[in-house]
């Protein structure tokens, strides 16, 4: 409850906001001067109403001020009011651990307005020093670990900026050693994507070494070396096309069931994802709340999905009780969910087979399956789609996430835009 104290015709309103990391009481204070022409009773009522409104603002966060609230105080609210509302529980726990074990002991006492690029950078540098590790191991933290820590504090401060508690996220001006998103991302160029999608449609030859066999009577015999023609299974071809055209994560693709695909409207609805828990596949909600989305697909891809569904139904009738599926789009031969490692392994096999015997400059980069998601995003940006559309298709919670990850593609689009403008103006001269 707000406390009210009169001072020379004005009233000081104080609201308690808890305690800081040292146990000291924290308060938000403001001053209110009522209309002096009011009667004492009306004046008292005006003060009480103002106090209630101020308390409500403080409780809701509207009265938060970066000059008064510490990183620790804001982080506590961020966990409850942002992270727990929009992120998966495992992600929230990971973020809470990063905050409590690394970030807050070093920076938690600072006011948000005091957090500048130089002291955040100094914190990251301190993490590289011997003795920084909480597990007692010699040396500092790895670049990967520091990058994860940076992601957490940046997410917290980005929210503070969006809530207008601070003017900007100071982490945006901090660069870690070797920090280059474009170098980390692995993806196909437009030309490589076209080559890959065309290649998976072609039959390929496999050389089989001689080996022993046993005939129906139990008599062993030897088969010499021979060649056989194979092709990529249609469900894998469809899976790769969906990955490129939708940008869905692997877990989201594997979790698709036929009711999730509207073959009339040509859309895919994402409402769940597959993840591994102790090595076993589990179905969960997507990565963030914004990952619940509807993504359009080309009509030609809808047609392939329709044919795949028809063939799957025929196969189910053929094998009868052997089928143990649950309407999954991508399956094992018994109808169960496709193995979590299959998409990655299949992609690597295809790329290696394509590259065999080719000059290095003609080879495809050996990207992970997640690289097809990056490929989708960079192709969308290259085709001049607006950032909000790209972010929405990818299921990012914020367009700033898309901007940070795909800055290389945005920069290339910006460069092309400058060239296009130059050419246009040159024609007018």
Number of C-alpha atoms within 10 A of each C-alpha: 9 18 14 17 10 13 10 6 10 15 18 17 23 19 21 16 15 11 12 15 13 7 8 9 11 15 16 18 17 11 16 16 16 17 12 10 8 11 10 10 8 13 16 13 13 17 20 16 12 17 24 16 13 21 24 15 13 19 14 11 15 14 15 19 18 20 13 17 22 22 27 22 22 21 23 12 14 19 19 12 13 14 21 14 14 18 20 17 13 10 15 18 15 13 22 18 12 18 24 14 12 19 21 19 12 14 19 21 17 17 18 26 18 17 20 15 16 12 14 20 18 11 17 21 16 15 21 16 13 13 15 17 16 10 7 10 11 11 13 19 21 11 16 9 12 19 16 14 19 22 15 18 21 17 18 22 25 20 17 23 17 12 13 14 22 21 13 17 22 23 20 12 12 19 14 13 10 9 12 13 13 14 9 10 16 19 25 23 16 15 8 16 19 11 14 19 14 10 15 21 13 10 11 14 11 13 10 12 10 11 10 9 11 10 8 6 6 8 8 10 10 10 11 9 10 10 10 9 9 11 13 15 11 15 17 17 16 18 19 20 20 22 23 21 22 24 26 25 22 21 20 23 24 24 23 22 18 16 12 17 22 16 18 10 11 16 18 24 18 22 17 21 22 22 21 11 9 7 8 10 16 13 15 15 17 23 23 16 16 17 24 17 15 18 19 16 19 12 14 10 16 22 14 17 21 17 13 17 17 12 11 19 12 11 15 18 11 11 11 10 9 12 16 15 17 12 17 20 26 24 19 14 16 16 19 16 22 19 13 17 10 13 19 14 12 14 20 17 12 16 18 14 14 18 16 10 10 11 8 10 7 11 15 20 17 17 18 16 22 18 19 27 24 24 24 26 27 25 21 20 20 17 11 14 12 10 17 14 13 23 19 19 22 22 25 19 17 12 15 14 13 20 16 13 17 18 16 17 18 19 13 14 17 14 12 13 13 12 12 12 11 11 11 11 10 9 7 6 5
